[in-house]
Structure formats: structure tokens, C-alpha cells
Amino acid sequence: MNGQLSSDKNSDDQVLPGKIAVITDHSSINEDDYHSTDRLAAKYGGDKIIHVTWPKDFMPRQDKVIDIVTELAADREIRALIFNQAVPGTSIAVSKLKKSRDDIFTIYCSPHELAPESASQANLLLRPNETDMGRAMVKQAIKQGAKVFVHYSFPRHMAIAALASRHEIIRDTCAAEGIRFVDSVALDPTEEAGFSRAQQFIQEDVPKLVAQYGEDTAFFITNCHLQISLIKAVVDNHAIFPQPCCPSPYHGFPEALGIKSDKCLADLHY
């Protein structure tokens, strides 16, 4: 990126010329991503950090994804775009913007598209180590006493190569460790049924599976939006929850368990 980082003598913060735009899911889809960006904007100023959200139903509205990126690129002061998360359609949008703006630095967080497609457009890719996460989750579940591992997902997520690979690793690790793997299809909250119906499905399905397999059953779901519902259902039915899809203590736990922090999240209420 053009421009040098400069440092104020009275501050440890480095100042980058221009603006940074961060595009996240709506707060009703992913609270972690949304609120953490809001905090950045509050710290560095809304004129420095531009926070924009994807449409809730981003899958059938990839034209809107392109529109959002195009509108941001029209602001010549924006020097970096951070996609958190980089939903389907991001790479097409970035490919178009780079025809007119080759000075924008693009960062993809947890890209949904295939790695070669994302890597061809992004300057930097960031994502969790899904492979090792799959193995670690199963071993953590076993430490917690699990004899069964339930994996919830849906076709849209299983079309994402990294998530599909992790799914296979979880299945194979369960087989190697001698615990039962149960593949369960949940409702996609971005599709016609919507969040409420997807949430209701989890609330109704977890008790059924606990009744079938026992309380020594671990549950995992690939969708950020449904972590709270799953955690609540697992706790209410005395089952096992090894970790949320995004390995963070702030992902789903605060709302599900009624936890508030008076330190690092003093002004953040889920």
C-alpha cells in the first residue's frame, strides 16, 4: 500500500493515512464481528474506521455484495478493505474494484470461497486453522466425557472447502478415538426459513438427540448465528459443548450464559 506508517511522539498508536473500511455481518448474524468493529470505530473515530454490514441474506444477493464494495471504493480516501467475513461474491467484487483502484489493500477474514479464488484477489488471507481445530475439538470433547459427537451444518457451509475438510477430519478423528460421529443437518438461517425457525430447530433437536444418545454427547455447529441457541440447549440438557465454531470465549457464551465482563468488554452487552 502506498504511504508510510507514521507515529505520534505522544502515542504508541501508528497512524495510517486515509480510511479503513471494515465489512462485517449484521449484529443479528455475528455479534462478535459486528461489535468488535464498532469498538474499533469508537476508538479510532468513525471517520477513520468505516463500518459497513453485509445484507442478512447475502447468499442470494451477491449483486448487493458487489454494490457495497463498489460504493466503498468510490471514496478515494479509503485505502484498505477488511472483509470479516469474506462472504460469497467478495472476490468478484474485489476483481471489479481493482480495475479502477489498484491502491486498495484487501484483507479477507474467514473467506467462504475456494482458497485459489480468494488468494487471487486478496492481499492478505486470515482464517483459523480449521484442520487442527477439528482434531482438537474431538479430543476436548473426549476429555469432557463425550462418547458421541454431533456435527450440525447445512449444504451452504459444506460447500466451503475448509469446513468440508474439517468435517471429514472430525469424522475420522472420532473413528480413530472410538467415539460415535453423528452427521446432522440443521436449517440455514440465511435461507427462507430464517433465523427464528433455524433457532427453533436447534432448541427442539438437541433434547431429542440427548434422549437418543445420552448426556455424554458433544454438540458442534458450523454457524456463528446459532451458537447461542446451541449452547443454551446443551446446558439445559446437561450435554457437552467442546467449543463454538469461532474459538473465542466471547462467541456465544456471554448471551447464552448471561455473562458480562467489566474489563475488556466493559461497554459491550450481547
C-alpha positions in Angstrom: 0.0 0.0 0.0 1.2 3.5 -0.8 2.1 5.7 2.2 4.2 5.1 5.2 3.1 4.4 8.8 3.8 7.4 11.0 3.9 7.5 14.8 2.8 10.3 17.0 5.5 11.1 19.6 2.9 11.2 22.3 1.2 8.0 21.4 2.1 4.3 20.8 -0.6 4.0 18.1 0.6 4.1 14.5 -1.5 6.2 12.1 -2.2 5.0 8.6 -3.1 7.7 6.1 -6.6 7.5 4.7 -9.6 5.4 5.9 -10.1 1.7 6.6 -13.4 0.1 5.7 -14.5 -3.0 7.6 -17.4 -5.0 6.3 -19.0 -7.4 8.8 -22.2 -9.5 9.1 -25.1 -7.8 10.7 -25.2 -8.0 14.5 -28.1 -10.4 14.4 -25.8 -12.8 12.3 -22.5 -12.5 14.1 -22.3 -10.3 17.2 -18.5 -10.8 17.7 -17.5 -9.4 14.3 -20.0 -6.6 14.4 -19.4 -5.3 17.9 -15.6 -5.6 17.7 -15.6 -3.4 14.7 -17.9 -0.9 16.4 -15.3 -0.7 19.2 -12.6 0.0 16.7 -14.6 2.8 15.2 -15.3 4.2 18.6 -11.6 4.1 19.5 -10.1 5.5 16.3 -13.1 7.5 15.1 -15.9 6.8 12.7 -14.2 9.0 10.1 -11.2 6.7 10.2 -12.8 3.3 10.5 -15.8 2.9 8.2 -18.1 0.1 9.4 -20.5 -1.4 6.8 -22.6 -4.6 7.1 -23.4 -7.2 4.5 -27.1 -7.9 3.8 -28.6 -10.5 6.2 -29.5 -12.7 3.2 -26.1 -12.3 1.4 -26.3 -15.7 -0.4 -29.0 -14.8 -2.9 -27.9 -11.1 -3.0 -24.4 -11.3 -4.3 -25.2 -8.3 -6.5 -25.6 -6.3 -3.3 -22.2 -7.6 -2.1 -20.7 -6.1 -5.3 -22.6 -2.9 -4.9 -21.3 -2.4 -1.3 -17.7 -2.9 -2.4 -18.1 -0.6 -5.4 -19.7 2.2 -3.3 -16.8 2.0 -0.7 -14.2 2.1 -3.5 -15.7 5.3 -4.8 -14.4 7.0 -1.7 -10.8 7.7 -2.7 -9.7 8.2 0.9 -10.4 4.5 1.7 -7.0 2.7 1.5 -7.9 -0.7 2.9 -10.9 -3.0 2.9 -11.3 -5.7 5.6 -13.9 -8.3 4.9 -14.9 -10.0 8.1 -16.2 -12.4 6.9 -15.4 -12.6 3.2 -18.8 -13.9 2.0 -19.5 -15.4 -1.4 -19.3 -12.7 -4.1 -16.4 -10.9 -2.4 -13.8 -12.0 -4.9 -15.9 -10.9 -7.9 -16.5 -7.5 -6.2 -12.8 -7.1 -5.5 -11.8 -8.1 -9.0 -14.1 -5.4 -10.4 -12.8 -2.7 -8.0 -9.2 -3.4 -8.7 -9.8 -2.4 -12.4 -10.2 1.2 -11.1 -8.5 1.1 -7.7 -5.1 -0.7 -7.5 -4.2 1.2 -4.4 -6.6 -0.6 -2.0 -5.2 -3.2 0.3 -7.7 -6.1 0.7 -7.9 -8.4 3.7 -10.1 -11.5 3.7 -11.1 -12.9 7.1 -12.5 -16.5 7.1 -13.2 -16.5 3.3 -16.2 -18.6 2.3 -15.0 -19.0 -1.3 -12.4 -21.5 -2.5 -8.8 -20.7 -1.5 -7.4 -20.2 -5.1 -10.3 -17.8 -5.8 -9.7 -15.8 -2.6 -5.9 -15.8 -2.9 -6.1 -14.5 -6.5 -7.8 -11.3 -5.2 -6.9 -10.7 -1.6 -3.6 -9.1 -0.4 -3.9 -11.0 2.9 -6.0 -14.0 3.9 -6.7 -14.7 7.6 -8.6 -17.8 8.8 -8.5 -20.2 11.8 -6.6 -23.5 11.4 -9.7 -25.5 10.6 -7.8 -28.7 10.2 -6.2 -28.8 13.7 -9.4 -27.4 15.1 -11.3 -30.5 14.0 -8.9 -32.8 15.8 -8.7 -30.6 18.9 -12.4 -30.4 19.3 -12.9 -34.2 19.3 -10.1 -34.6 21.9 -11.5 -31.8 24.0 -15.0 -33.5 23.9 -13.5 -36.8 25.0 -11.8 -35.0 27.9 -15.2 -33.8 28.9 -16.6 -37.3 28.8 -18.1 -37.5 25.3 -18.9 -40.8 23.7 -20.9 -39.3 20.8 -20.0 -36.2 18.7 -22.9 -34.5 16.8 -21.9 -32.2 13.9 -24.6 -29.8 12.8 -24.2 -28.0 9.5 -26.1 -27.4 6.2 -25.3 -27.6 2.4 -24.1 -24.0 2.1 -21.4 -24.4 4.7 -20.4 -27.9 3.5 -19.8 -26.3 0.1 -16.9 -24.3 1.7 -13.8 -26.4 1.2 -12.2 -25.6 4.6 -15.4 -26.5 6.5 -15.9 -29.7 4.5 -12.4 -30.7 5.2 -12.8 -30.1 8.9 -16.0 -32.1 8.8 -14.1 -35.1 7.4 -11.3 -34.7 10.0 -13.8 -34.6 12.9 -15.4 -37.8 11.5 -12.1 -39.5 11.0 -10.8 -38.5 14.4 -14.0 -39.7 16.1 -13.4 -43.1 14.4 -9.8 -43.2 15.4 -10.7 -42.3 19.0 -13.5 -44.8 19.2 -16.5 -42.4 19.7 -19.6 -42.2 17.6 -19.9 -39.5 14.9 -23.4 -38.2 14.1 -23.9 -36.1 11.0 -26.9 -33.8 11.5 -28.3 -31.3 9.0 -29.5 -28.0 10.6 -31.5 -25.2 8.9 -29.6 -22.4 7.3 -30.6 -19.1 8.9 -29.8 -17.2 5.7 -32.4 -19.1 3.7 -36.1 -18.9 3.5 -36.8 -20.4 6.9 -34.9 -17.6 8.6 -33.1 -17.3 11.9 -36.2 -17.9 14.1 -37.0 -21.3 12.5 -33.3 -22.3 12.5 -33.0 -21.4 16.1 -36.2 -23.3 17.0 -34.9 -26.4 15.2 -31.8 -26.5 17.4 -33.8 -26.0 20.5 -36.1 -28.9 19.6 -33.5 -31.2 18.1 -30.8 -31.2 20.9 -33.2 -32.7 23.5 -34.2 -35.4 21.0 -30.6 -36.4 20.4 -29.7 -36.3 24.1 -32.6 -38.6 24.8 -31.4 -40.9 22.0 -27.6 -40.9 22.7 -27.3 -39.8 26.3 -25.9 -36.8 28.2 -22.3 -37.8 27.2 -23.0 -36.3 23.7 -20.9 -33.4 22.4 -22.5 -30.9 20.1 -20.9 -28.6 17.5 -22.4 -26.3 14.8 -20.7 -24.5 12.0 -22.9 -21.4 12.0 -22.0 -18.4 14.1 -25.6 -17.2 14.3 -26.8 -20.4 16.1 -24.1 -20.7 18.7 -26.2 -19.1 21.4 -29.1 -21.4 20.8 -26.9 -24.5 20.8 -25.1 -23.5 24.0 -28.4 -22.9 25.8 -29.8 -26.2 24.6 -26.7 -28.2 25.5 -26.6 -26.6 29.0 -30.3 -27.2 29.6 -30.0 -30.8 28.6 -26.7 -31.5 30.5 -24.8 -32.4 27.4 -21.3 -31.4 26.2 -20.1 -28.3 24.3 -16.4 -28.5 23.3 -16.2 -25.1 21.6 -18.0 -22.6 19.3 -17.3 -22.5 15.6 -15.0 -19.5 16.1 -12.7 -20.3 19.0 -13.4 -17.3 21.3 -14.7 -17.1 24.8 -16.9 -14.2 23.6 -18.6 -16.2 20.8 -22.0 -17.2 22.1 -21.1 -17.7 25.7 -21.9 -14.2 27.1 -25.5 -14.2 25.8 -26.2 -17.9 26.4 -24.9 -17.9 29.9 -25.7 -14.4 31.0 -22.0 -13.4 31.3 -20.8 -9.8 31.3 -17.2 -8.6 31.6 -16.3 -5.4 33.4 -12.8 -5.4 31.9 -12.1 -6.0 28.2 -15.8 -5.8 27.2 -17.0 -3.2 29.7 -19.3 -1.5 27.3 -20.2 -4.5 25.2 -23.6 -6.1 26.0 -24.6 -9.1 24.0 
